[in-house]
Amino acid sequence: MDKSDLHPDAPAGGGGPGGFKSPLPLGANPELDRWRSPQPLGSDLVGVAQLNNIASLKPATGTQRQDGSTTPADPAIEALNLSDTAREAAYELKKKYPSVSFTSGRRDKLEQSSAMAGNVVLNRNWIKETYASSAARDACQKWVDEHKDKKTKDDIATGIEGVLDGLTDTQLAHLSKHLSGDAFDVQPVEKDADEIKKTIRGLPGLSKFLEEEGGLVRWHAQF
């Protein structure tokens, strides 16, 4: 450093406060200010910008279809947690009829028992009138028949869940495709009803479509 640049009152060594004839006020030289004092968290704007750029590189969410094309993800469908075949069918239906509303997808045993109980409250024979004959179906209907005093949805759901807990995975698979994610229910509508039902019947991989379950209007598609 040229000594002629030193302030007359500068201490020996030329450093520290008063070390220059015309020291700049704080804020006039950002680079020197950054060197002179500790910086608060977040003041490293360059680092923050770099992190933001990295975050912006995340791939857009979408769903890969069997034909290789990508369809933008639909939160309502993704929330159903369906198997691949049922999931693609749901996207196909929603693509043609964007207004369709899905009411159910994959269920665990608690959700399955609750769904069944809601219908049993309306029809005590709903289980045997809805599901194909199986050990699981008969066990659930047997519990309902033997507990006529249980009339609320919560009480019935608790009883049916206990039955399901005592069944094997193989037995459960014969009860409902919802348990494996291979089925979804659609909210019945009046507008375009025939066209929507026709489309559902033509969905790839469909094995069964029900318009009613146990005498109750339910649009159920399984794969």
FENKA-V366556 format. One record per residue. N is the residue number from 1. RES is the residue in one small letter. SS is DSSP state (H for helix, E for strand, C for the rest). PHI is phi in radians with two decimals (none if undefined). Layout:
N|RES|SS|PHI, N|RES|SS|PHI
This chain:
1|m|C|none, 2|d|C|-1.20, 3|k|H|-1.05, 4|s|H|-1.17, 5|d|H|-1.49, 6|l|C|-1.29, 7|h|C|-1.24, 8|p|C|-0.98, 9|d|C|-1.70, 10|a|C|-1.18, 11|p|C|-1.22, 12|a|C|-1.04, 13|g|C|1.79, 14|g|C|1.32, 15|g|C|-1.89, 16|g|C|1.38, 17|p|C|-0.98, 18|g|C|1.37, 19|g|C|-1.27, 20|f|C|-2.25, 21|k|C|-1.06, 22|s|C|-2.30, 23|p|C|-1.05, 24|l|C|-1.31, 25|p|C|-1.16, 26|l|C|-1.00, 27|g|C|1.84, 28|a|C|-1.41, 29|n|C|-2.37, 30|p|H|-0.95, 31|e|H|-1.16, 32|l|H|-1.22, 33|d|H|-1.03, 34|r|H|-1.12, 35|w|H|-1.36, 36|r|H|-1.31, 37|s|C|-2.46, 38|p|C|-1.04, 39|q|C|-1.73, 40|p|C|-1.19, 41|l|C|-1.01, 42|g|C|1.73, 43|s|C|-1.41, 44|d|C|-1.38, 45|l|H|-1.11, 46|v|H|-1.12, 47|g|H|-1.13, 48|v|H|-1.09, 49|a|H|-1.09, 50|q|H|-1.13, 51|l|H|-1.11, 52|n|H|-1.12, 53|n|H|-1.13, 54|i|H|-1.13, 55|a|H|-1.09, 56|s|C|-1.26, 57|l|C|-1.50, 58|k|C|-1.10, 59|p|C|-1.15, 60|a|C|-1.17, 61|t|C|-1.24, 62|g|E|-2.84, 63|t|E|-2.13, 64|q|E|-1.45, 65|r|C|-1.63, 66|q|C|-1.13, 67|d|C|-1.47, 68|g|C|1.66, 69|s|C|-1.40, 70|t|E|-2.03, 71|t|E|-1.95, 72|p|E|-0.94, 73|a|C|-1.14, 74|d|C|-1.92, 75|p|H|-0.95, 76|a|H|-1.14, 77|i|H|-1.36, 78|e|H|-1.07, 79|a|C|-1.18, 80|l|C|-1.30, 81|n|C|0.97, 82|l|C|-1.50, 83|s|C|-1.20, 84|d|H|-1.00, 85|t|H|-1.13, 86|a|H|-1.18, 87|r|H|-1.14, 88|e|H|-1.14, 89|a|H|-1.12, 90|a|H|-1.10, 91|y|H|-1.13, 92|e|H|-1.09, 93|l|H|-1.15, 94|k|H|-1.15, 95|k|H|-1.11, 96|k|H|-1.44, 97|y|C|-2.27, 98|p|C|-1.03, 99|s|C|-1.46, 100|v|C|-1.10, 101|s|C|-2.14, 102|f|E|-1.56, 103|t|E|-1.82, 104|s|E|-2.84, 105|g|C|-2.39, 106|r|C|-1.14, 107|r|C|-2.24, 108|d|C|-1.53, 109|k|H|-1.12, 110|l|H|-1.14, 111|e|H|-1.17, 112|q|H|-1.15, 113|s|H|-1.14, 114|s|H|-1.17, 115|a|H|-1.12, 116|m|H|-1.15, 117|a|H|-1.08, 118|g|H|-1.05, 119|n|H|-1.48, 120|v|H|-1.11, 121|v|C|-1.00, 122|l|C|-1.53, 123|n|C|-2.65, 124|r|C|-1.15, 125|n|C|-1.77, 126|w|H|-1.01, 127|i|H|-1.10, 128|k|H|-1.29, 129|e|H|-1.52, 130|t|H|-1.90, 131|y|C|-1.61, 132|a|C|-1.14, 133|s|C|-1.03, 134|s|C|-2.87, 135|a|H|-1.08, 136|a|H|-1.17, 137|r|H|-1.07, 138|d|H|-1.11, 139|a|H|-1.16, 140|c|H|-1.19, 141|q|H|-1.16, 142|k|H|-1.06, 143|w|H|-1.10, 144|v|H|-1.07, 145|d|H|-1.13, 146|e|H|-1.52, 147|h|C|-2.25, 148|k|C|-1.12, 149|d|C|-1.33, 150|k|C|-1.55, 151|k|C|-2.10, 152|t|C|-1.50, 153|k|H|-1.03, 154|d|H|-1.11, 155|d|H|-1.14, 156|i|H|-1.19, 157|a|H|-1.07, 158|t|H|-1.09, 159|g|H|-1.16, 160|i|H|-1.17, 161|e|H|-1.06, 162|g|H|-1.09, 163|v|H|-1.15, 164|l|H|-1.09, 165|d|H|-1.10, 166|g|C|-1.61, 167|l|C|-1.76, 168|t|C|-1.43, 169|d|H|-1.07, 170|t|H|-1.12, 171|q|H|-1.14, 172|l|H|-1.12, 173|a|H|-1.09, 174|h|C|-1.49, 175|l|C|-1.52, 176|s|C|-2.59, 177|k|H|-1.25, 178|h|H|-1.11, 179|l|H|-1.18, 180|s|H|-1.84, 181|g|C|1.41, 182|d|C|-1.73, 183|a|E|-2.70, 184|f|E|-2.48, 185|d|E|-1.92, 186|v|E|-2.05, 187|q|C|-1.12, 188|p|C|-1.08, 189|v|C|-2.35, 190|e|C|-1.68, 191|k|C|-1.22, 192|d|C|1.04, 193|a|H|-1.00, 194|d|H|-1.11, 195|e|H|-1.17, 196|i|H|-1.14, 197|k|H|-1.13, 198|k|H|-1.12, 199|t|H|-1.13, 200|i|H|-1.06, 201|r|H|-1.10, 202|g|C|-1.72, 203|l|C|-1.17, 204|p|C|-1.04, 205|g|C|1.48, 206|l|C|-1.11, 207|s|C|-1.90, 208|k|E|-2.80, 209|f|E|-2.28, 210|l|E|-2.00, 211|e|E|-1.63, 212|e|E|-2.39, 213|e|E|-2.31, 214|g|C|1.07, 215|g|C|1.44, 216|l|E|-1.84, 217|v|E|-1.25, 218|r|E|-2.53, 219|w|E|-1.71, 220|h|E|-2.12, 221|a|E|-2.04, 222|q|E|-2.28, 223|f|C|-2.28
